[in-house]
Amino acid sequence: MKNYSPTFLAGKEVIKENRIDGLKLICSDGSWVLVRASGTEPIFRIYVEAGSTEDLQGIQRQVRDDLGI
């Protein structure tokens, strides 16, 4: 995950990246995704906020596919 740095998520431009406590990517329309390792289980957690269910699912799908999780 440390080399993961997409320029677009679900067709939206990524304008900011924050690697504190995982990886948070913020898109030009205000949507964002935070991917972080669980502190208690051997899994990754994906948190997404978007303006529509379609955008949310698109971002989730792309991150999962890109990272193979």
CORCORWO-V893831 format. One record per helix or strand of 3 or more residues. SS is the DSSP state (hx for helix, st for strand). FROM is the first residue (numbers start at 1). LEN is the number of residues. If there is no record, write none. Layout:
ss	from	len
SS	FROM	LEN
SS	FROM	LEN
This chain:
ss	from	len
st	12	7
st	23	5
st	32	6
st	44	6
hx	53	15
